């Protein structure tokens, strides 16, 4: 595939094809190409600077790469750099154009072998029109050789892919602080009067899939700042204030609804697993046939597993009813008995939600609205979807087969009806659910009591506030062999500097020894850990390395480097170590992703071992699945991108008419539709807030431009010598 045709998104069926292991490539190459003309004709200068993350072809886990450049019938090679996956050539190759039609430029990377043939590492190719109009200058992904039989015509099957590639630049943390402060201030003011805050602007701008992604980022951002409760309360008050019909409350996919839904998933996933997993596993393991809908009953299937002749629909319905209630009973027992296990953060969020709804709809005829608001989230958006698709909630590793999937659908429908507190029960098209109605009605009264107990909480614990211990002190949460780097390898080759050791991690100690039975053990107190981060592969020319940065009693920092055997093991150890050290104070905000070798840091080339870190750490507390951590800078960057979409609208709404509206009479006569009826003080406040937000966005724009110029200067090659 030519580099100019790489799509930013795919949604199509792709035929499977045979895989040639030698064609598997990875990595990028940095090139700068010039087209020159002199009296002898045209000349192509290809400046081969460097490559990174090349595929390891040798037994040492590295390669001996060199580059070969083709232009027409001409070809030249660079020198070979031994034992590296991150070679730096900085060589200029010149090729003269030969008579004939214009030729493409092809750059191939090879691994040199003393014995046998060289191994292919990847290639890039540029058509003649690209060389003429826009000569390549920068980093380019390496591609395999194109093959004539890539498309097997579907003989091997096909796979439908939907891929979206997104790329963004995350600035250092201090650049996002002003925007974060505006976001935090938004949730502390009166939500009903707020029309120019960042959150109000975001609420107007987003829709669809983007709203769900934004809600996830916002919830994580406020969790990390200890303000998830005020954030959800802010959105709830805005949503409730503009709702006139209580029957439609939180029924749309508004930012408030999506944020509460994502909050439940982030904070409540362990709780969900504890409540639902036993029964879900039973359904998968037993694979009972259940059906209440006469249109879907397979009497023939029931006959095949019975020796009593063909059953009637009534018999199938009776058996299915018994099986369904046999599963629903334990589900409802687990839910209504889980008050003490529900995370306090969720209980407090629901308490705030209930109070807000009660204030908005105090009439006696709306008595059940306060319960419906909570059960709509807990049952309709949390429990029922998890029962319907357990894999999406990590309750199972695989999707259900069709028969089990139908059973889960019936159970989810029943739980959904219970969550609706009996509203519309017996109405609609699914009257075949009526045999379950007695059980559902009995469960509804239990759910009302459960909801009353759920919100009967005291205290001010804030979700996402100070980190709590996530790992029991004396319990071993992970153990296994890792490769540990010697403290001072004394010039040994990198691969000999790592020694195999058996590690055990508990909530108190990370200890290691030669083998599991070895009595003499070294240890690192978990309370001393200040950062747990990945290490660049270029630091030791080795993959899957992590670092554990600790601080001793004298305040000195020490780094332990550990290599895992694969990326999955690396992620699991990172997860376990970060969980164990979650409550530690004084986490490092930055560290070095490289290593201090040959009197400098391999990542930033600083010559002082004590130099400040050059890369942000993932020191914030993470929730649920550690593969999706809190990252306030990335989350704020996404918010910034969304706010840019509404910048012009914000300027027109609050600022462009500010010189025209100067008196209360003028405000009445000339005020825009967005500010109609507002008092001058409120308008002035909104304009001030809008101006501040626009100023913060402009500062971030400028910061992005400056960093982009810096990156371009780093990539740009030095002057080419004639």
C-alpha positions in Angstrom: 0.0 0.0 0.0 1.4 3.4 -0.9 1.9 5.8 2.0 -0.3 8.4 0.3 -3.3 6.1 0.4 -3.4 5.1 4.1 -6.9 5.9 5.3 -7.8 7.7 8.5 -10.8 5.3 8.9 -12.1 2.0 7.6 -15.6 0.5 7.6 -15.7 -2.4 5.1 -15.3 -6.1 4.5 -11.7 -7.2 3.9 -10.8 -10.6 2.4 -8.4 -12.7 4.5 -5.2 -13.8 2.8 -2.2 -16.0 3.5 0.4 -14.5 5.8 4.1 -14.6 4.9 6.1 -14.4 8.2 9.0 -12.7 6.4 6.6 -9.8 5.4 5.7 -8.9 9.0 7.2 -5.5 9.6 7.1 -2.7 12.1 8.6 0.6 12.8 9.3 3.9 11.1 12.1 5.6 9.1 13.0 9.3 9.0 13.9 10.7 5.6 14.5 14.0 3.9 14.4 14.0 0.1 15.4 16.8 -2.4 15.1 17.0 -6.2 17.9 19.0 -7.7 18.9 20.0 -11.3 22.2 20.9 -12.7 23.9 20.8 -16.1 24.1 17.0 -16.0 20.4 16.6 -15.3 18.3 15.8 -12.3 19.6 14.5 -9.1 17.8 12.9 -6.1 19.3 13.4 -2.7 17.9 11.1 0.0 19.0 12.0 3.5 18.6 8.8 5.5 18.5 10.0 9.1 17.3 7.3 11.4 14.7 4.5 12.1 12.9 3.4 15.2 11.1 0.4 16.6 12.3 -2.0 13.9 11.4 -5.7 14.1 13.9 -7.8 16.0 15.4 -10.4 13.5 18.4 -11.7 15.5 18.4 -14.1 18.5 19.6 -11.2 20.7 16.3 -9.4 20.2 17.9 -6.7 18.0 18.8 -6.4 14.3 21.8 -5.2 12.2 19.9 -2.7 10.0 21.0 -1.0 6.8 19.0 1.0 4.2 18.9 0.4 0.4 17.6 3.2 -1.8 16.2 2.6 -5.3 15.5 5.2 -8.0 14.9 3.9 -11.4 17.8 1.6 -12.3 20.1 3.2 -9.6 20.6 1.9 -6.1 22.8 2.8 -3.1 23.2 1.5 0.4 23.9 3.0 3.8 26.3 1.5 6.3 25.2 -1.3 8.6 24.7 -0.5 12.3 25.1 -3.5 14.5 22.7 -4.7 17.2 20.0 -2.1 17.4 16.4 -1.5 16.6 16.9 2.3 16.7 19.7 3.0 14.2 21.0 6.5 13.4 22.7 6.7 10.0 22.6 10.5 9.1 23.8 9.6 5.6 23.1 11.4 2.3 22.8 9.2 -0.8 22.7 10.8 -4.3 21.2 9.1 -7.4 21.2 10.5 -10.9 18.1 10.2 -13.1 18.5 7.9 -16.0 16.7 8.3 -19.4 13.1 7.1 -19.5 9.8 7.7 -17.7 9.9 9.1 -14.2 10.5 6.5 -11.5 9.3 6.1 -7.9 11.7 6.2 -5.0 11.8 3.1 -2.9 13.7 2.8 0.4 14.1 -0.7 1.9 15.4 -1.6 5.3 17.3 -5.0 5.7 18.9 -6.9 8.6 22.4 -7.9 7.7 23.3 -11.5 8.3 26.8 -12.9 8.1 25.4 -16.4 7.2 22.5 -16.8 5.0 20.3 -14.2 3.3 19.5 -10.8 4.8 16.1 -10.4 6.5 13.6 -7.9 5.3 12.6 -5.1 7.8 10.2 -3.0 5.7 10.0 -0.4 3.0 8.5 2.9 1.9 7.7 4.0 -1.6 6.9 7.4 -3.1 5.5 7.9 -6.6 7.1 10.4 -9.0 4.4 13.1 -8.6 5.0 13.2 -4.9 8.8 13.5 -5.4 8.2 16.4 -7.8 5.5 18.3 -5.9 6.1 17.5 -2.2 9.4 15.7 -1.6 9.2 13.5 1.6 10.5 15.0 4.8 9.7 13.4 8.1 8.8 10.0 9.7 7.1 7.3 7.6 5.7 3.9 8.6 7.4 0.9 7.1 5.3 -1.3 4.9 5.7 -4.9 3.7 6.4 -5.8 0.1 3.1 -5.7 -2.0 2.1 -9.1 -3.1 0.1 -10.0 -6.2 -2.1 -12.5 -4.4 -3.0 -10.3 -1.4 -6.7 -10.5 -2.3 -7.7 -14.2 -2.2 -11.1 -13.4 -3.5 -12.8 -14.4 -0.3 -11.7 -18.0 -0.5 -10.2 -17.8 3.0 -13.2 -15.8 4.4 -13.6 -12.1 5.1 -13.5 -9.9 8.2 -15.5 -6.7 8.6 -13.5 -4.0 10.3 -14.5 -0.6 11.5 -11.4 1.4 12.4 -10.9 5.0 13.3 -7.5 6.6 13.7 -7.2 9.6 16.0 -4.0 11.5 16.7 -3.5 14.3 19.1 -0.7 16.1 20.9 -0.8 16.2 24.7 1.0 19.2 26.1 2.8 19.4 29.5 0.4 19.5 32.4 0.8 23.2 33.3 -0.7 24.3 30.0 -4.0 22.7 30.8 -4.3 24.0 34.4 -6.2 27.2 33.4 -8.8 25.2 31.5 -9.1 22.7 34.4 -9.7 25.5 36.8 -12.5 26.9 34.7 -14.1 23.4 34.5 -13.8 22.9 38.3 -15.3 26.4 38.9 -18.2 25.6 36.6 -19.6 22.9 38.9 -19.5 25.1 42.0 -21.8 27.8 40.7 -25.5 28.0 40.1 -26.2 25.6 37.2 -29.5 27.1 36.2 -28.1 30.5 35.5 -24.9 29.3 33.9 -24.9 29.7 30.1 -21.2 30.5 29.3 -19.2 28.1 31.3 -17.2 25.4 29.5 -19.6 22.7 30.6 -22.7 24.6 29.4 -20.9 25.2 26.0 -20.0 21.5 25.8 -23.5 20.4 26.5 -24.8 22.4 23.6 -22.1 21.2 21.2 -21.9 17.4 21.6 -24.2 14.7 20.4 -24.2 11.0 19.5 -21.0 9.0 20.0 -19.0 12.1 20.7 -21.2 12.8 23.7 -20.5 9.4 25.2 -16.7 9.8 24.7 -16.9 13.3 26.2 -18.9 12.1 29.2 -16.3 9.5 29.9 -13.4 12.0 29.7 -15.3 14.5 31.9 -16.2 11.9 34.6 -12.6 10.7 34.7 -11.3 14.3 34.9 -13.6 15.2 37.8 -12.9 11.9 39.6 -9.2 12.7 39.5 -9.9 16.2 40.9 -12.1 14.9 43.7 -15.2 16.7 42.3 -17.2 13.9 40.7 -20.1 14.5 43.1 -20.5 18.3 42.3 -20.0 17.6 38.6 -22.9 15.0 38.5 -25.0 17.3 40.7 -24.3 20.2 38.3 -25.5 18.3 35.2 -28.4 16.8 37.1 -29.7 20.2 38.2 -29.4 21.6 34.7 -31.3 18.5 33.3 -34.0 18.5 35.9 -34.5 22.3 35.6 -35.4 22.1 31.9 -37.6 19.0 32.2 -41.3 19.7 32.3 -42.7 16.2 31.9 -41.3 13.9 34.7 -42.0 10.9 32.4 -39.2 12.0 30.2 -36.6 12.7 32.9 -33.2 11.3 32.0 -34.7 9.3 29.1 -32.7 11.1 26.4 -28.9 10.6 25.9 -28.1 14.0 27.3 -24.7 14.8 28.8 -26.1 14.3 32.3 -27.5 10.8 31.4 -24.3 9.7 29.7 -22.1 11.1 32.5 -24.0 9.2 35.2 -23.9 6.1 33.0 -20.1 6.3 32.6 -19.7 7.1 36.2 -21.4 3.8 37.2 -19.2 1.9 34.8 -16.0 3.5 36.1 -16.7 3.3 39.8 -19.2 0.4 40.0 -17.7 -2.4 37.9 -16.4 -4.5 40.8 -19.7 -4.1 42.5 -21.5 -5.2 39.3 -19.4 -8.3 39.0 -19.9 -9.3 42.6 -23.7 -9.0 42.2 -24.3 -10.6 38.8 -21.4 -12.9 38.0 -22.6 -16.0 39.9 -26.0 -16.2 38.1 -24.5 -15.2 34.7 -22.0 -18.0 35.0 -24.9 -20.4 35.8 -26.8 -19.4 32.7 -23.8 -20.0 30.5 -22.9 -23.3 32.1 -26.4 -24.8 32.2 -27.6 -23.6 28.7 -31.2 -24.3 29.5 -33.8 -23.7 26.8 -36.2 -20.9 27.9 -38.9 -19.2 25.8 -42.2 -17.4 26.5 -42.9 -15.9 23.1 -45.1 -18.4 21.1 -43.7 -17.0 17.9 -40.2 -18.1 18.8 -40.9 -21.4 20.5 -39.1 -24.4 18.9 -41.3 -27.3 19.9 -39.2 -29.6 17.7 -36.1 -28.8 19.7 -37.9 -29.6 23.0 -39.1 -32.9 21.5 -35.5 -33.9 20.7 -34.5 -33.6 24.4 -37.6 -35.2 25.8 -38.9 -38.8 25.8 -42.5 -37.9 26.5 -43.6 -37.0 23.0 -44.3 -33.6 21.5 -44.9 -31.0 24.3 -47.5 -28.2 24.0 -46.8 -24.5 24.0 -48.3 -24.4 27.5 -45.9 -27.0 28.8 -42.9 -25.1 27.2 -44.2 -21.9 28.8 -44.6 -23.5 32.2 -41.1 -25.0 32.2 -39.5 -21.8 30.9 -41.3 -19.7 33.6 -39.8 -22.0 36.2 -36.3 -21.7 34.8 -36.6 -17.9 34.4 -37.8 -17.3 37.9 -35.1 -19.7 39.1 -32.5 -17.3 37.7 -34.3 -14.1 38.4 -34.8 -14.9 42.1 -31.0 -15.1 42.9 -30.4 -12.0 40.7 -33.0 -9.9 42.7 -31.8 -11.4 46.0 -28.2 -10.3 45.2 -29.3 -6.8 44.1 -31.6 -6.0 47.0 -29.1 -7.5 49.4 -26.1 -5.5 48.1 -26.7 -2.2 49.9 -23.6 -2.6 52.1 -21.5 -3.5 49.1 -22.5 -0.7 46.8 -19.6 1.8 46.5 -20.2 4.9 48.8 -19.5 7.1 45.8 -22.5 5.7 43.9 -24.8 5.9 47.0 -23.9 9.6 47.5 -24.4 10.4 43.8 -27.9 8.8 43.9 -28.7 10.7 47.2 -27.9 14.0 45.4 -30.0 12.9 42.4 -33.0 12.0 44.5 -32.9 15.2 46.4 -32.8 17.3 43.2 -35.7 15.4 41.7 -37.8 15.7 44.8 -37.3 19.5 44.8 -38.3 19.8 41.2 -41.4 17.4 41.4 -42.8 17.7 44.9 -46.4 16.8 44.0 -48.0 13.7 45.4 -48.8 12.3 41.9 -45.0 12.3 41.2 -44.0 10.4 44.3 -42.4 7.6 42.3 -40.3 9.9 40.1 -37.5 10.1 42.6 -37.2 6.3 42.6 -37.5 6.0 38.8 -34.7 8.5 38.4 -32.3 6.2 40.3 -33.6 2.8 39.0 -33.5 4.2 35.5 -29.7 4.4 35.8 -29.1 1.4 38.1 -31.4 -1.1 36.4 -32.0 0.2 32.9 -28.5 1.5 32.1 -26.3 -0.8 34.3 -27.7 -4.1 35.5 -29.9 -4.9 32.4 -27.3 -4.1 29.8 -24.7 -6.2 31.7 -27.1 -9.2 31.7 -27.8 -8.8 28.0 -24.2 -8.5 26.9 -22.0 -9.9 29.7 -18.8 -9.7 27.6 -19.0 -5.9 27.2 -19.0 -5.6 31.0 -16.1 -8.2 31.5 -18.5 -10.7 33.1 -17.5 -13.3 30.5 -14.6 -13.8 28.1 -16.7 -14.7 25.1 -20.1 -13.7 23.7 -23.0 -16.0 24.3 -24.2 -18.6 21.7 -27.7 -17.9 20.2 -29.6 -20.0 22.7 -27.9 -18.5 25.8 -28.2 -15.0 24.2 -32.0 -15.5 24.0 -32.1 -16.5 27.7 -30.1 -13.5 28.7 -32.4 -11.3 26.6 -35.5 -12.6 28.5 -33.7 -12.0 31.9 -32.7 -8.5 30.9 -36.2 -7.7 29.8 -37.5 -8.8 33.2 -34.9 -6.8 35.1 -35.7 -3.8 32.9 -39.4 -4.1 33.8 -38.6 -4.3 37.5 -36.4 -1.2 37.1 -39.4 0.6 35.5 -41.2 -0.1 38.8 -44.2 -1.6 37.0 -44.9 1.3 34.6 -46.4 0.0 31.3 -46.5 -3.5 32.7 -48.9 -5.5 30.6 -48.9 -2.9 27.9 -47.3 -2.8 24.5 -46.5 -5.7 22.1 -44.9 -8.2 24.5 -48.0 -9.5 26.3 -46.4 -12.9 26.2 -44.3 -11.7 29.2 -47.5 -11.8 31.4 -46.7 -15.1 33.1 -43.8 -13.3 34.7 -45.9 -10.4 36.0 -46.6 -11.8 39.5 -42.9 -12.3 40.1 -42.1 -8.8 38.7 -44.7 -7.1 40.9 -43.4 -8.9 44.0 -39.9 -7.7 43.2 -40.9 -4.1 42.6 -41.8 -3.5 46.2 -38.5 -5.0 47.3 -36.7 -2.6 44.9 -38.4 0.4 46.4 -37.1 -0.6 49.8 -33.7 -1.2 48.4 -33.5 2.2 46.8 -34.6 3.9 50.1 -31.7 2.1 51.9 -29.2 2.8 49.1 -29.5 6.6 49.5 -29.7 6.5 53.3 -26.0 7.3 53.7 -24.2 9.9 55.7 -20.8 11.5 55.3 -19.0 13.5 52.7 -16.8 11.0 51.1 -16.0 12.2 47.6 -15.6 9.7 44.7 -12.1 10.1 43.3 -10.8 11.9 46.4 -7.7 10.8 48.3 -6.6 7.4 47.2 -7.5 4.4 49.3 -5.6 1.1 49.6 -6.8 -1.1 46.7 -4.7 -4.1 47.7 -5.0 -5.9 51.1 -1.7 -5.5 53.0 -0.8 -9.2 53.6 -2.4 -10.8 50.5 -0.1 -11.8 47.6 -1.7 -10.2 44.6 0.8 -11.2 42.0 3.9 -13.4 41.7 6.1 -14.8 39.0 9.5 -14.7 37.3 10.8 -11.3 36.0 14.2 -10.2 34.7 15.8 -7.7 37.1 18.6 -5.4 36.0 21.6 -5.2 38.2 22.1 -2.0 40.1 25.5 -1.4 38.5 26.1 -3.7 35.6 29.7 -2.7 35.3 29.8 -2.5 31.5 28.2 -5.9 30.9 26.2 -6.3 27.7 22.6 -5.3 28.2 21.2 -8.8 28.0 23.6 -10.1 30.7 22.8 -7.2 33.0 19.3 -8.7 33.6 19.0 -11.6 35.9 16.0 -13.9 36.4 14.4 -13.5 39.8 11.1 -14.7 41.3 8.9 -11.7 42.5 6.0 -11.6 44.9 3.8 -8.5 45.4 1.5 -7.9 48.4 0.0 -4.7 49.7 3.0 -4.1 51.9 6.1 -5.5 50.0 7.6 -6.2 46.6 10.1 -9.0 47.4 12.2 -11.2 45.1 14.7 -14.1 45.3 16.4 -16.6 43.0 13.4 -19.0 43.0 10.1 -19.5 44.9 11.7 -21.7 47.6 14.7 -19.5 48.2 14.7 -18.3 51.8 16.9 -15.2 51.5 14.8 -12.5 49.9 15.3 -8.9 49.0 12.4 -6.5 49.3 11.1 -3.1 48.4 8.4 -1.6 50.7 5.3 -0.7 48.7 5.0 2.5 50.7 8.3 3.7 49.2 7.1 3.5 45.6 6.8 6.9 43.9 6.2 5.8 40.2 5.6 2.7 38.1 6.2 3.3 34.4 7.1 1.7 31.1 10.6 2.1 29.7 11.4 2.9 26.1 12.6 -0.1 24.2 15.6 2.0 23.0 16.9 2.4 26.6 18.2 -1.2 26.7 17.3 -2.4 23.2 14.9 -4.7 25.0 11.1 -4.9 24.9 8.6 -5.0 27.8 10.7 -3.2 30.4 9.2 -1.3 33.3 10.7 0.8 36.1 9.8 1.0 39.8 11.0 4.4 41.2 11.3 4.4 45.0 12.4 6.9 47.6 14.4 6.0 50.7 14.3 7.6 54.1 16.9 10.2 53.2 14.8 11.3 50.2 17.0 9.8 47.5 15.3 8.2 44.5 16.2 4.7 43.2 15.1 3.0 40.1 14.6 -0.7 39.6 14.3 -2.0 36.0 12.3 -5.2 35.4 11.7 -7.0 32.1 8.5 -9.0 31.5 8.3 -11.8 28.9 5.4 -10.2 26.9 3.2 -7.1 26.8 0.3 -8.8 28.6 2.5 -9.6 31.6 3.9 -6.1 31.5 0.4 -4.6 31.7 -0.6 -6.9 34.5 2.4 -6.1 36.6 2.0 -2.3 36.0 -1.6 -2.7 37.0 -0.8 -4.6 40.2 2.0 -2.3 41.3 0.0 0.9 40.7 -2.9 -0.5 42.6 -0.7 -1.5 45.5 0.9 1.9 45.7 -2.2 3.9 45.0 -2.5 5.6 48.5 1.2 6.5 48.6 1.9 10.3 49.0 4.3 12.4 47.0 3.9 10.6 43.7 6.3 11.8 41.0 4.7 14.0 38.4 7.4 13.2 35.8 10.2 10.6 35.3 12.6 9.5 32.6 11.2 6.8 30.1 14.8 6.0 29.2 17.8 4.9 31.3 20.9 6.7 32.5 23.6 5.1 30.4 27.0 6.3 29.2 26.8 9.5 31.3 23.4 10.7 29.9 19.7 9.9 29.9 18.8 8.0 26.7 15.5 9.7 26.4 16.4 13.4 26.7 20.2 13.3 26.6 20.5 15.2 29.9 23.9 14.6 31.4 22.9 14.8 35.1 21.6 11.6 36.7 19.4 13.8 39.0 17.9 15.8 36.1 14.1 16.3 36.3 12.0 13.8 34.5 11.1 14.5 30.9 7.8 12.6 30.6 4.6 12.6 32.6 3.8 9.7 34.9 0.5 7.9 35.4 0.5 8.7 39.1 -3.3 9.4 39.4 -5.5 6.8 40.9 -7.1 4.5 38.3 -10.5 2.9 38.6 -11.7 -0.6 37.6 -9.7 -1.7 34.6 -6.2 -0.4 34.9 -5.8 -0.4 31.1 -8.0 2.7 31.1 -6.3 5.0 33.7 -7.1 8.5 34.7 -5.0 10.9 32.6 -6.1 14.5 33.4 -3.9 16.0 30.6 -5.3 13.7 27.9 -8.9 14.3 29.2 -8.5 18.1 29.3 -7.0 18.0 25.7 -10.2 16.2 24.5 -12.3 18.8 26.2 -10.3 21.6 24.6 -10.8 20.1 21.1 -14.5 20.0 21.7 -14.7 23.6 22.9 -12.9 24.7 19.8 -15.9 23.6 17.8 -18.1 26.1 19.6 -15.7 29.0 19.9 -17.3 31.0 17.1 -20.7 30.4 18.4 -19.7 31.4 21.9 -18.1 34.6 20.6 -21.3 35.5 18.6 -23.6 34.7 21.5 -22.0 36.7 24.3 -19.4 39.1 23.0 -20.1 40.5 19.5 -23.1 42.4 20.7 -21.6 43.6 24.0 -21.1 47.2 22.7 -24.7 47.3 21.6 -26.3 46.2 24.8 -25.4 48.8 27.5 -28.6 49.4 29.4 -31.5 47.4 30.8 -33.7 48.9 28.0 -31.2 47.9 25.4 -31.0 44.5 26.8 -34.7 44.1 26.5 -34.9 45.5 23.0 -31.8 44.1 21.3 -30.8 41.1 23.4 -30.1 37.9 21.4 -32.4 34.9 21.8 -29.8 33.2 24.0 -29.8 36.0 26.6 -33.4 37.3 26.3 -35.0 38.1 29.6 -31.7 38.0 31.5 -30.8 40.8 33.9 -27.8 43.0 33.1 -25.8 41.6 36.0 -26.3 38.0 34.6 -25.4 39.1 31.1 -22.3 40.8 32.3 -21.3 37.7 34.2 -21.9 35.5 31.2 -19.8 37.8 29.0 -17.0 37.8 31.5 -17.1 34.0 31.7 -17.2 33.7 27.9 -14.2 36.1 27.5 -12.2 34.2 30.0 -12.9 30.9 28.3 -11.9 32.3 24.9 -8.7 33.6 26.4 -7.8 30.2 27.8 -8.5 28.5 24.4 -6.4 31.1 22.6 -3.5 30.4 25.0 -3.8 26.6 24.3 -3.8 27.3 20.6 -0.6 29.2 20.9 1.0 26.5 23.0 0.1 23.8 20.4 1.6 26.0 17.6 4.8 26.5 19.6 5.2 22.7 20.3 4.4 21.9 16.7 7.2 24.3 15.5 9.6 22.7 18.0 8.8 19.2 16.7 9.3 20.3 13.1 12.7 21.7 14.0 13.7 18.5 15.7 12.7 16.4 12.6 14.1 18.7 10.0 17.5 17.6 8.8 20.6 19.8 8.8 21.7 21.6 5.7 22.7 19.3 2.8 26.1 19.8 1.6 26.5 19.9 -2.2 
